[in-house]
Amino acid sequence: MALTDRIGMDENTMNNNRESSELDRLVDNIMVAIDADEYAIYSKDVIAEFRSPANIGPIDEADGNGVADGLCMDTMEIWIKVEKDRITRCTFYTDGCGATIACGSRLTKMIIGKTIDEAEKLRAEELEHSLGGLPEDHKHCANLAIIAFRNAIRDRREKMARNEEDRD
Ligand code: FES
């Protein structure tokens, strides 16, 4: 008895399996090519961060919310939650490129736990440096994250000022 009969595999199943393993190989080759392209452009930290970003999506009843629009037409939005002047949560969302996703994700990680005053000092160059650098045509992505974050801080301060006024 043929082996295929013994294991209950007919010609169609074999052909399907062969086709799917060829497809798997093709997909693997494409992924290797994409990886090579990405690594030629971005640092490994940028790739790791945009492939597995943290702190995505809005915070309900955020204490501060900021948006920034880039000349590239991409947008970054940041939400913060603050307790006793310390940032306890920070999230982001962007419709931008992979570098922007990496910048948003890394920024949230860098500023959670800091006071507003400490976090406000974070500069685009530091954010970029923490990611191992950005290509020349993606340096503005770090700026976009910083501007959105500073707008979130401004929103927080304006809310606090309004609350103070309401109390007076
Ligand atoms: Fe527009 Fe990255 S933010 S290309």
Backbone and ligand atoms as CSV (ligand in chain L), in Angstrom:
chain,resi,resn,atom,element,x,y,z
A,1,MET,N,N,0.846,-1.192,0.000
A,1,MET,CA,C,0.000,0.000,0.000
A,1,MET,C,C,0.886,1.248,0.000
A,2,ALA,N,N,0.478,2.176,-0.865
A,2,ALA,CA,C,1.281,3.404,-0.957
A,2,ALA,C,C,1.234,4.169,0.354
A,3,LEU,N,N,2.297,4.873,0.621
A,3,LEU,CA,C,2.371,5.660,1.855
A,3,LEU,C,C,1.210,6.647,1.935
A,4,THR,N,N,0.905,7.273,0.790
A,4,THR,CA,C,-0.185,8.275,0.769
A,4,THR,C,C,-1.517,7.639,1.133
A,5,ASP,N,N,-1.703,6.362,0.713
A,5,ASP,CA,C,-2.940,5.668,1.090
A,5,ASP,C,C,-2.951,5.388,2.584
A,6,ARG,N,N,-1.771,4.974,3.082
A,6,ARG,CA,C,-1.699,4.620,4.499
A,6,ARG,C,C,-2.001,5.818,5.401
A,7,ILE,N,N,-1.543,6.991,4.967
A,7,ILE,CA,C,-1.800,8.164,5.821
A,7,ILE,C,C,-3.054,8.913,5.379
A,8,GLY,N,N,-3.785,8.331,4.400
A,8,GLY,CA,C,-5.062,8.908,4.001
A,8,GLY,C,C,-4.919,10.212,3.249
A,9,MET,N,N,-3.864,10.329,2.452
A,9,MET,CA,C,-3.665,11.584,1.727
A,9,MET,C,C,-3.896,11.340,0.244
A,10,ASP,N,N,-4.891,11.992,-0.355
A,10,ASP,CA,C,-5.137,11.817,-1.783
A,10,ASP,C,C,-4.375,12.880,-2.583
A,11,GLU,N,N,-4.503,12.774,-3.922
A,11,GLU,CA,C,-3.720,13.662,-4.791
A,11,GLU,C,C,-4.073,15.141,-4.562
A,12,ASN,N,N,-5.389,15.384,-4.412
A,12,ASN,CA,C,-5.797,16.786,-4.211
A,12,ASN,C,C,-5.174,17.387,-2.965
A,13,THR,N,N,-5.223,16.572,-1.879
A,13,THR,CA,C,-4.644,17.075,-0.620
A,13,THR,C,C,-3.153,17.336,-0.794
A,14,MET,N,N,-2.487,16.375,-1.494
A,14,MET,CA,C,-1.042,16.555,-1.704
A,14,MET,C,C,-0.752,17.804,-2.517
A,15,ASN,N,N,-1.559,17.999,-3.606
A,15,ASN,CA,C,-1.330,19.184,-4.445
A,15,ASN,C,C,-1.594,20.463,-3.655
A,16,ASN,N,N,-2.679,20.406,-2.850
A,16,ASN,CA,C,-2.990,21.595,-2.042
A,16,ASN,C,C,-1.858,21.898,-1.074
A,17,ASN,N,N,-1.338,20.799,-0.442
A,17,ASN,CA,C,-0.239,21.000,0.499
A,17,ASN,C,C,0.997,21.547,-0.209
A,18,ARG,N,N,1.254,20.984,-1.427
A,18,ARG,CA,C,2.425,21.444,-2.176
A,18,ARG,C,C,2.262,22.927,-2.517
A,19,GLU,N,N,1.021,23.276,-2.996
A,19,GLU,CA,C,0.783,24.677,-3.351
A,19,GLU,C,C,0.935,25.583,-2.125
A,20,SER,N,N,0.383,25.104,-0.984
A,20,SER,CA,C,0.465,25.990,0.177
A,20,SER,C,C,1.897,26.104,0.681
A,21,SER,N,N,2.711,25.002,0.548
A,21,SER,CA,C,4.090,25.159,1.001
A,21,SER,C,C,4.864,26.064,0.042
A,22,GLU,N,N,4.501,26.036,-1.275
A,22,GLU,CA,C,5.153,26.976,-2.200
A,22,GLU,C,C,4.732,28.400,-1.864
A,23,LEU,N,N,3.441,28.544,-1.515
A,23,LEU,CA,C,2.949,29.866,-1.124
A,23,LEU,C,C,3.664,30.343,0.139
A,24,ASP,N,N,3.821,29.416,1.108
A,24,ASP,CA,C,4.540,29.773,2.346
A,24,ASP,C,C,5.959,30.249,2.032
A,25,ARG,N,N,6.608,29.506,1.109
A,25,ARG,CA,C,7.982,29.885,0.748
A,25,ARG,C,C,8.011,31.270,0.106
A,26,LEU,N,N,6.994,31.504,-0.783
A,26,LEU,CA,C,6.911,32.795,-1.460
A,26,LEU,C,C,6.719,33.920,-0.441
A,27,VAL,N,N,5.781,33.681,0.493
A,27,VAL,CA,C,5.525,34.692,1.535
A,27,VAL,C,C,6.788,34.922,2.362
A,28,ASP,N,N,7.481,33.812,2.722
A,28,ASP,CA,C,8.733,33.951,3.493
A,28,ASP,C,C,9.747,34.807,2.742
A,29,ASN,N,N,9.867,34.537,1.411
A,29,ASN,CA,C,10.828,35.308,0.615
A,29,ASN,C,C,10.460,36.782,0.570
A,30,ILE,N,N,9.138,37.040,0.440
A,30,ILE,CA,C,8.684,38.442,0.414
A,30,ILE,C,C,9.001,39.113,1.748
A,31,MET,N,N,8.740,38.375,2.849
A,31,MET,CA,C,9.001,38.951,4.179
A,31,MET,C,C,10.496,39.244,4.363
A,32,VAL,N,N,11.336,38.356,3.866
A,32,VAL,CA,C,12.784,38.581,3.971
A,32,VAL,C,C,13.162,39.843,3.187
A,33,ALA,N,N,12.553,39.989,1.981
A,33,ALA,CA,C,12.845,41.172,1.161
A,33,ALA,C,C,12.369,42.445,1.856
A,34,ILE,N,N,11.158,42.378,2.461
A,34,ILE,CA,C,10.631,43.552,3.179
A,34,ILE,C,C,11.545,43.884,4.358
A,35,ASP,N,N,11.941,42.843,5.106
A,35,ASP,CA,C,12.852,43.050,6.238
A,35,ASP,C,C,14.125,43.746,5.778
A,36,ALA,N,N,14.687,43.256,4.676
A,36,ALA,CA,C,15.946,43.829,4.182
A,36,ALA,C,C,15.740,45.290,3.818
A,37,ASP,N,N,14.600,45.595,3.170
A,37,ASP,CA,C,14.297,46.997,2.822
A,37,ASP,C,C,14.184,47.857,4.070
A,38,GLU,N,N,13.460,47.339,5.073
A,38,GLU,CA,C,13.263,48.111,6.311
A,38,GLU,C,C,14.593,48.354,7.013
A,39,TYR,N,N,15.406,47.300,7.109
A,39,TYR,CA,C,16.672,47.456,7.825
A,39,TYR,C,C,17.639,48.372,7.073
A,40,ALA,N,N,17.421,48.488,5.753
A,40,ALA,CA,C,18.275,49.403,4.978
A,40,ALA,C,C,17.909,50.852,5.295
A,41,ILE,N,N,16.671,51.072,5.745
A,41,ILE,CA,C,16.184,52.449,5.981
A,41,ILE,C,C,16.201,52.812,7.462
A,42,TYR,N,N,15.672,51.881,8.287
A,42,TYR,CA,C,15.445,52.203,9.706
A,42,TYR,C,C,16.390,51.452,10.628
A,43,SER,N,N,16.604,52.005,11.825
A,43,SER,CA,C,17.381,51.316,12.856
A,43,SER,C,C,16.554,50.127,13.366
A,44,LYS,N,N,17.234,49.194,14.028
A,44,LYS,CA,C,16.493,48.030,14.538
A,44,LYS,C,C,15.504,48.446,15.642
A,45,ASP,N,N,15.831,49.502,16.384
A,45,ASP,CA,C,14.914,49.979,17.424
A,45,ASP,C,C,13.634,50.551,16.818
A,46,VAL,N,N,13.775,51.289,15.728
A,46,VAL,CA,C,12.586,51.848,15.068
A,46,VAL,C,C,11.704,50.700,14.574
A,47,ILE,N,N,12.318,49.719,13.955
A,47,ILE,CA,C,11.544,48.588,13.414
A,47,ILE,C,C,10.842,47.829,14.540
A,48,ALA,N,N,11.579,47.561,15.615
A,48,ALA,CA,C,10.973,46.828,16.744
A,48,ALA,C,C,9.808,47.618,17.321
A,49,GLU,N,N,9.975,48.931,17.417
A,49,GLU,CA,C,8.941,49.765,18.046
A,49,GLU,C,C,7.700,49.860,17.148
A,50,PHE,N,N,7.882,50.008,15.843
A,50,PHE,CA,C,6.676,50.137,15.027
A,50,PHE,C,C,6.011,48.804,14.727
A,51,ARG,N,N,6.770,47.740,14.871
A,51,ARG,CA,C,6.128,46.427,14.698
A,51,ARG,C,C,5.341,46.014,15.932
A,52,SER,N,N,5.705,46.555,17.057
A,52,SER,CA,C,5.014,46.183,18.290
A,52,SER,C,C,4.813,47.421,19.169
A,53,PRO,N,N,4.020,48.358,18.693
A,53,PRO,CA,C,3.881,49.619,19.437
A,53,PRO,C,C,3.096,49.450,20.733
A,54,ALA,N,N,3.414,50.311,21.704
A,54,ALA,CA,C,2.727,50.294,22.994
A,54,ALA,C,C,1.840,51.522,23.120
A,55,ASN,N,N,0.881,51.433,24.038
A,55,ASN,CA,C,0.076,52.592,24.441
A,55,ASN,C,C,-0.661,53.249,23.266
A,56,ILE,N,N,-1.406,52.454,22.550
A,56,ILE,CA,C,-2.154,52.974,21.397
A,56,ILE,C,C,-3.603,53.221,21.777
A,57,GLY,N,N,-4.153,54.297,21.255
A,57,GLY,CA,C,-5.585,54.566,21.389
A,57,GLY,C,C,-5.894,55.594,22.441
A,58,PRO,N,N,-7.091,56.167,22.360
A,58,PRO,CA,C,-7.450,57.259,23.265
A,58,PRO,C,C,-7.626,56.818,24.711
A,59,ILE,N,N,-7.514,57.797,25.622
A,59,ILE,CA,C,-7.831,57.593,27.040
A,59,ILE,C,C,-9.152,58.302,27.294
A,60,ASP,N,N,-10.128,57.583,27.827
A,60,ASP,CA,C,-11.387,58.219,28.198
A,60,ASP,C,C,-11.123,59.230,29.309
A,61,GLU,N,N,-11.756,60.367,29.164
A,61,GLU,CA,C,-11.607,61.433,30.174
A,61,GLU,C,C,-10.135,61.752,30.443
A,62,ALA,N,N,-9.401,61.918,29.360
A,62,ALA,CA,C,-7.979,62.276,29.491
A,62,ALA,C,C,-7.853,63.647,30.146
A,63,ASP,N,N,-6.740,63.853,30.844
A,63,ASP,CA,C,-6.495,65.164,31.453
A,63,ASP,C,C,-5.929,66.141,30.433
A,64,GLY,N,N,-5.367,65.603,29.377
A,64,GLY,CA,C,-4.850,66.457,28.310
A,64,GLY,C,C,-4.878,65.709,26.994
A,65,ASN,N,N,-5.154,66.454,25.925
A,65,ASN,CA,C,-5.214,65.827,24.601
A,65,ASN,C,C,-4.628,66.808,23.595
A,66,GLY,N,N,-3.702,66.326,22.775
A,66,GLY,CA,C,-3.076,67.208,21.792
A,66,GLY,C,C,-2.971,66.539,20.436
A,67,VAL,N,N,-3.070,67.375,19.413
A,67,VAL,CA,C,-2.984,66.883,18.032
A,67,VAL,C,C,-1.912,67.683,17.307
A,68,ALA,N,N,-1.216,67.044,16.381
A,68,ALA,CA,C,-0.281,67.771,15.517
A,68,ALA,C,C,-0.438,67.242,14.098
A,69,ASP,N,N,-0.461,68.173,13.160
A,69,ASP,CA,C,-0.551,67.803,11.739
A,69,ASP,C,C,0.781,68.122,11.075
A,70,GLY,N,N,1.311,67.148,10.365
A,70,GLY,CA,C,2.586,67.359,9.678
A,70,GLY,C,C,2.378,67.886,8.271
A,71,LEU,N,N,3.440,68.466,7.726
A,71,LEU,CA,C,3.379,68.933,6.335
A,71,LEU,C,C,3.168,67.754,5.390
A,72,CYS,N,N,3.562,66.571,5.860
A,72,CYS,CA,C,3.395,65.353,5.060
A,72,CYS,C,C,1.938,64.887,5.063
A,73,MET,N,N,1.075,65.657,5.763
A,73,MET,CA,C,-0.362,65.352,5.873
A,73,MET,C,C,-0.671,64.254,6.891
A,74,ASP,N,N,0.344,63.789,7.617
A,74,ASP,CA,C,0.096,62.803,8.674
A,74,ASP,C,C,-0.266,63.521,9.972
A,75,THR,N,N,-0.997,62.811,10.808
A,75,THR,CA,C,-1.450,63.391,12.072
A,75,THR,C,C,-1.037,62.499,13.231
A,76,MET,N,N,-0.691,63.154,14.342
A,76,MET,CA,C,-0.405,62.419,15.582
A,76,MET,C,C,-1.299,62.987,16.671
A,77,GLU,N,N,-1.861,62.126,17.474
A,77,GLU,CA,C,-2.683,62.568,18.595
A,77,GLU,C,C,-2.175,61.887,19.866
A,78,ILE,N,N,-2.129,62.655,20.940
A,78,ILE,CA,C,-1.616,62.151,22.225
A,78,ILE,C,C,-2.628,62.445,23.330
A,79,TRP,N,N,-2.777,61.499,24.229
A,79,TRP,CA,C,-3.630,61.682,25.412
A,79,TRP,C,C,-2.763,61.459,26.652
A,80,ILE,N,N,-3.024,62.252,27.676
A,80,ILE,CA,C,-2.299,62.023,28.940
A,80,ILE,C,C,-3.265,61.990,30.122
A,81,LYS,N,N,-2.878,61.244,31.112
A,81,LYS,CA,C,-3.580,61.187,32.380
A,81,LYS,C,C,-2.557,61.608,33.430
A,82,VAL,N,N,-2.963,62.499,34.319
A,82,VAL,CA,C,-2.004,63.079,35.267
A,82,VAL,C,C,-2.532,62.949,36.688
A,83,GLU,N,N,-1.662,62.522,37.585
A,83,GLU,CA,C,-2.008,62.488,39.006
A,83,GLU,C,C,-0.928,63.204,39.784
A,84,LYS,N,N,-1.355,64.215,40.573
A,84,LYS,CA,C,-0.417,65.018,41.364
A,84,LYS,C,C,0.754,65.472,40.496
A,85,ASP,N,N,0.436,65.999,39.345
A,85,ASP,CA,C,1.423,66.573,38.432
A,85,ASP,C,C,2.346,65.536,37.775
A,86,ARG,N,N,2.057,64.263,37.976
A,86,ARG,CA,C,2.881,63.213,37.359
A,86,ARG,C,C,2.065,62.493,36.284
A,87,ILE,N,N,2.681,62.225,35.158
A,87,ILE,CA,C,1.971,61.572,34.056
A,87,ILE,C,C,1.884,60.074,34.349
A,88,THR,N,N,0.669,59.598,34.530
A,88,THR,CA,C,0.497,58.189,34.897
A,88,THR,C,C,0.153,57.339,33.674
A,89,ARG,N,N,-0.450,57.983,32.685
A,89,ARG,CA,C,-0.737,57.262,31.432
A,89,ARG,C,C,-0.492,58.197,30.263
A,90,CYS,N,N,-0.064,57.633,29.158
A,90,CYS,CA,C,0.106,58.431,27.949
A,90,CYS,C,C,-0.118,57.489,26.774
A,91,THR,N,N,-0.992,57.886,25.875
A,91,THR,CA,C,-1.274,57.037,24.719
A,91,THR,C,C,-1.213,57.884,23.450
A,92,PHE,N,N,-1.164,57.220,22.319
A,92,PHE,CA,C,-1.074,57.952,21.055
A,92,PHE,C,C,-1.854,57.226,19.967
A,93,TYR,N,N,-2.115,57.979,18.905
A,93,TYR,CA,C,-2.636,57.375,17.679
A,93,TYR,C,C,-2.116,58.192,16.511
A,94,THR,N,N,-1.796,57.524,15.432
A,94,THR,CA,C,-1.330,58.243,14.247
A,94,THR,C,C,-1.772,57.516,12.990
A,95,ASP,N,N,-1.986,58.292,11.942
A,95,ASP,CA,C,-2.244,57.690,10.633
A,95,ASP,C,C,-0.967,57.777,9.796
A,96,GLY,N,N,0.144,58.030,10.470
A,96,GLY,CA,C,1.408,58.280,9.773
A,96,GLY,C,C,2.214,57.028,9.472
A,97,CYS,N,N,3.451,57.270,9.098
A,97,CYS,CA,C,4.357,56.213,8.651
A,97,CYS,C,C,4.855,55.357,9.827
A,98,GLY,N,N,5.627,54.344,9.503
A,98,GLY,CA,C,6.182,53.467,10.536
A,98,GLY,C,C,7.042,54.231,11.531
A,99,ALA,N,N,7.806,55.207,11.037
A,99,ALA,CA,C,8.665,55.989,11.930
A,99,ALA,C,C,7.814,56.786,12.914
A,100,THR,N,N,6.676,57.271,12.457
A,100,THR,CA,C,5.792,58.031,13.345
A,100,THR,C,C,5.203,57.125,14.423
A,101,ILE,N,N,4.831,55.923,14.022
A,101,ILE,CA,C,4.320,54.951,15.008
A,101,ILE,C,C,5.413,54.680,16.051
A,102,ALA,N,N,6.636,54.474,15.581
A,102,ALA,CA,C,7.754,54.211,16.501
A,102,ALA,C,C,7.960,55.398,17.436
A,103,CYS,N,N,7.893,56.610,16.892
A,103,CYS,CA,C,8.098,57.815,17.723
A,103,CYS,C,C,6.983,57.964,18.752
A,104,GLY,N,N,5.739,57.743,18.345
A,104,GLY,CA,C,4.622,57.869,19.275
A,104,GLY,C,C,4.751,56.855,20.396
A,105,SER,N,N,5.026,55.630,20.027
A,105,SER,CA,C,5.140,54.564,21.014
A,105,SER,C,C,6.294,54.835,21.991
A,106,ARG,N,N,7.455,55.197,21.440
A,106,ARG,CA,C,8.623,55.439,22.288
A,106,ARG,C,C,8.402,56.645,23.198
A,107,LEU,N,N,7.773,57.687,22.649
A,107,LEU,CA,C,7.506,58.883,23.464
A,107,LEU,C,C,6.648,58.519,24.670
A,108,THR,N,N,5.594,57.741,24.447
A,108,THR,CA,C,4.722,57.396,25.587
A,108,THR,C,C,5.530,56.670,26.663
A,109,LYS,N,N,6.407,55.769,26.244
A,109,LYS,CA,C,7.205,55.020,27.224
A,109,LYS,C,C,8.168,55.939,27.972
A,110,MET,N,N,8.704,56.935,27.256
A,110,MET,CA,C,9.704,57.808,27.868
A,110,MET,C,C,9.107,58.772,28.882
A,111,ILE,N,N,7.839,59.134,28.695
A,111,ILE,CA,C,7.328,60.191,29.577
A,111,ILE,C,C,6.416,59.682,30.701
A,112,ILE,N,N,5.920,58.445,30.576
A,112,ILE,CA,C,5.093,57.918,31.668
A,112,ILE,C,C,5.946,57.849,32.943
A,113,GLY,N,N,5.402,58.396,34.031
A,113,GLY,CA,C,6.128,58.401,35.302
A,113,GLY,C,C,6.847,59.703,35.580
A,114,LYS,N,N,6.986,60.545,34.554
A,114,LYS,CA,C,7.662,61.832,34.755
A,114,LYS,C,C,6.653,62.896,35.186
A,115,THR,N,N,7.154,63.954,35.853
A,115,THR,CA,C,6.279,65.088,36.122
A,115,THR,C,C,6.073,65.828,34.795
A,116,ILE,N,N,5.046,66.670,34.775
A,116,ILE,CA,C,4.777,67.451,33.562
A,116,ILE,C,C,6.012,68.275,33.185
A,117,ASP,N,N,6.622,68.916,34.202
A,117,ASP,CA,C,7.782,69.774,33.922
A,117,ASP,C,C,8.950,68.967,33.349
A,118,GLU,N,N,9.168,67.769,33.908
A,118,GLU,CA,C,10.263,66.926,33.388
A,118,GLU,C,C,9.962,66.478,31.964
A,119,ALA,N,N,8.733,66.016,31.765
A,119,ALA,CA,C,8.362,65.452,30.462
A,119,ALA,C,C,8.379,66.507,29.362
A,120,GLU,N,N,8.043,67.720,29.753
A,120,GLU,CA,C,7.971,68.806,28.772
A,120,GLU,C,C,9.334,69.114,28.161
A,121,LYS,N,N,10.382,68.717,28.882
A,121,LYS,CA,C,11.746,69.028,28.401
A,121,LYS,C,C,12.197,68.070,27.291
A,122,LEU,N,N,11.460,66.979,27.099
A,122,LEU,CA,C,11.871,66.006,26.077
A,122,LEU,C,C,11.896,66.683,24.704
A,123,ARG,N,N,13.000,66.534,24.015
A,123,ARG,CA,C,13.150,67.154,22.698
A,123,ARG,C,C,13.117,66.076,21.605
A,124,ALA,N,N,12.789,66.521,20.397
A,124,ALA,CA,C,12.696,65.595,19.263
A,124,ALA,C,C,14.018,64.858,19.044
A,125,GLU,N,N,15.136,65.564,19.271
A,125,GLU,CA,C,16.458,64.946,19.047
A,125,GLU,C,C,16.679,63.790,20.028
A,126,GLU,N,N,16.227,63.974,21.288
A,126,GLU,CA,C,16.380,62.901,22.288
A,126,GLU,C,C,15.511,61.702,21.928
A,127,LEU,N,N,14.289,62.004,21.485
A,127,LEU,CA,C,13.381,60.923,21.086
A,127,LEU,C,C,13.993,60.151,19.918
A,128,GLU,N,N,14.489,60.896,18.947
A,128,GLU,CA,C,15.118,60.258,17.788
A,128,GLU,C,C,16.340,59.442,18.219
A,129,HIS,N,N,17.151,60.037,19.091
A,129,HIS,CA,C,18.367,59.360,19.553
A,129,HIS,C,C,18.028,58.035,20.249
A,130,SER,N,N,16.941,58.052,21.043
A,130,SER,CA,C,16.558,56.840,21.784
A,130,SER,C,C,16.167,55.706,20.838
A,131,LEU,N,N,15.802,56.087,19.615
A,131,LEU,CA,C,15.393,55.086,18.625
A,131,LEU,C,C,16.551,54.706,17.685
A,132,GLY,N,N,17.733,55.197,17.999
A,132,GLY,CA,C,18.883,54.871,17.153
A,132,GLY,C,C,18.921,55.668,15.869
A,133,GLY,N,N,18.236,56.819,15.877
A,133,GLY,CA,C,18.261,57.701,14.699
A,133,GLY,C,C,17.112,57.434,13.744
A,134,LEU,N,N,16.859,58.453,12.911
A,134,LEU,CA,C,15.811,58.341,11.878
A,134,LEU,C,C,16.411,58.784,10.544
A,135,PRO,N,N,15.912,58.249,9.451
A,135,PRO,CA,C,16.417,58.715,8.153
A,135,PRO,C,C,16.090,60.206,7.969
A,136,GLU,N,N,16.890,60.878,7.187
A,136,GLU,CA,C,16.740,62.334,6.984
A,136,GLU,C,C,15.294,62.723,6.659
A,137,ASP,N,N,14.660,61.971,5.776
A,137,ASP,CA,C,13.303,62.352,5.355
A,137,ASP,C,C,12.224,61.893,6.350
A,138,HIS,N,N,12.650,61.376,7.521
A,138,HIS,CA,C,11.675,60.990,8.553
A,138,HIS,C,C,11.984,61.656,9.897
A,139,LYS,N,N,12.907,62.603,9.883
A,139,LYS,CA,C,13.229,63.276,11.157
A,139,LYS,C,C,12.036,64.063,11.681
A,140,HIS,N,N,11.217,64.555,10.781
A,140,HIS,CA,C,10.049,65.340,11.209
A,140,HIS,C,C,9.042,64.471,11.970
A,141,CYS,N,N,9.120,63.156,11.842
A,141,CYS,CA,C,8.169,62.264,12.532
A,141,CYS,C,C,8.331,62.406,14.056
A,142,ALA,N,N,9.584,62.575,14.513
A,142,ALA,CA,C,9.827,62.769,15.951
A,142,ALA,C,C,9.240,64.107,16.395
A,143,ASN,N,N,9.373,65.118,15.543
A,143,ASN,CA,C,8.801,66.436,15.843
A,143,ASN,C,C,7.298,66.375,15.985
A,144,LEU,N,N,6.695,65.609,15.112
A,144,LEU,CA,C,5.230,65.492,15.135
A,144,LEU,C,C,4.772,64.950,16.495
A,145,ALA,N,N,5.479,63.925,16.991
A,145,ALA,CA,C,5.122,63.347,18.291
A,145,ALA,C,C,5.327,64.363,19.413
A,146,ILE,N,N,6.436,65.097,19.365
A,146,ILE,CA,C,6.732,66.082,20.414
A,146,ILE,C,C,5.696,67.217,20.390
A,147,ILE,N,N,5.344,67.691,19.221
A,147,ILE,CA,C,4.366,68.792,19.133
A,147,ILE,C,C,3.010,68.332,19.666
A,148,ALA,N,N,2.598,67.126,19.282
A,148,ALA,CA,C,1.307,66.610,19.777
A,148,ALA,C,C,1.349,66.488,21.305
A,149,PHE,N,N,2.479,66.022,21.833
A,149,PHE,CA,C,2.615,65.873,23.282
A,149,PHE,C,C,2.560,67.233,23.979
A,150,ARG,N,N,3.274,68.210,23.425
A,150,ARG,CA,C,3.253,69.547,24.056
A,150,ARG,C,C,1.858,70.160,23.983
A,151,ASN,N,N,1.142,69.872,22.914
A,151,ASN,CA,C,-0.246,70.363,22.821
A,151,ASN,C,C,-1.121,69.697,23.890
A,152,ALA,N,N,-0.818,68.439,24.195
A,152,ALA,CA,C,-1.574,67.743,25.253
A,152,ALA,C,C,-1.284,68.391,26.608
A,153,ILE,N,N,-0.036,68.772,26.826
A,153,ILE,CA,C,0.320,69.455,28.081
A,153,ILE,C,C,-0.382,70.811,28.153
A,154,ARG,N,N,-0.376,71.531,27.034
A,154,ARG,CA,C,-1.042,72.845,27.033
A,154,ARG,C,C,-2.528,72.683,27.339
A,155,ASP,N,N,-3.134,71.668,26.742
A,155,ASP,CA,C,-4.555,71.388,26.995
A,155,ASP,C,C,-4.777,71.118,28.482
A,156,ARG,N,N,-3.890,70.337,29.072
A,156,ARG,CA,C,-3.982,70.022,30.511
A,156,ARG,C,C,-3.915,71.318,31.334
A,157,ARG,N,N,-2.956,72.185,30.986
A,157,ARG,CA,C,-2.799,73.427,31.757
A,157,ARG,C,C,-4.013,74.334,31.586
A,158,GLU,N,N,-4.553,74.384,30.381
A,158,GLU,CA,C,-5.741,75.229,30.149
A,158,GLU,C,C,-6.931,74.709,30.951
A,159,LYS,N,N,-7.048,73.391,31.012
A,159,LYS,CA,C,-8.145,72.796,31.809
A,159,LYS,C,C,-7.979,73.152,33.282
A,160,MET,N,N,-6.735,73.056,33.769
A,160,MET,CA,C,-6.460,73.382,35.177
A,160,MET,C,C,-6.803,74.845,35.444
A,161,ALA,N,N,-6.417,75.718,34.516
A,161,ALA,CA,C,-6.669,77.152,34.696
A,161,ALA,C,C,-8.172,77.425,34.717
A,162,ARG,N,N,-8.898,76.755,33.832
A,162,ARG,CA,C,-10.362,76.933,33.807
A,162,ARG,C,C,-10.979,76.465,35.127
A,163,ASN,N,N,-10.475,75.341,35.631
A,163,ASN,CA,C,-10.998,74.821,36.920
A,163,ASN,C,C,-10.746,75.805,38.052
A,164,GLU,N,N,-9.537,76.419,38.020
A,164,GLU,CA,C,-9.202,77.418,39.048
A,164,GLU,C,C,-10.165,78.596,38.961
A,165,GLU,N,N,-10.413,79.047,37.725
A,165,GLU,CA,C,-11.311,80.186,37.531
A,165,GLU,C,C,-12.707,79.865,38.054
A,166,ASP,N,N,-13.139,78.623,37.754
A,166,ASP,CA,C,-14.485,78.223,38.194
A,166,ASP,C,C,-14.593,78.215,39.710
A,167,ARG,N,N,-13.456,77.894,40.373
A,167,ARG,CA,C,-13.481,77.844,41.846
A,167,ARG,C,C,-13.534,79.248,42.455
A,168,ASP,N,N,-12.929,80.227,41.705
A,168,ASP,CA,C,-12.864,81.603,42.255
A,168,ASP,C,C,-14.232,82.285,42.229
L,1,FES,FE1,FE,4.651,61.948,7.879
L,1,FES,FE2,FE,6.329,60.269,9.175
L,1,FES,S1,S,4.980,61.737,9.981
L,1,FES,S2,S,6.168,60.634,7.029
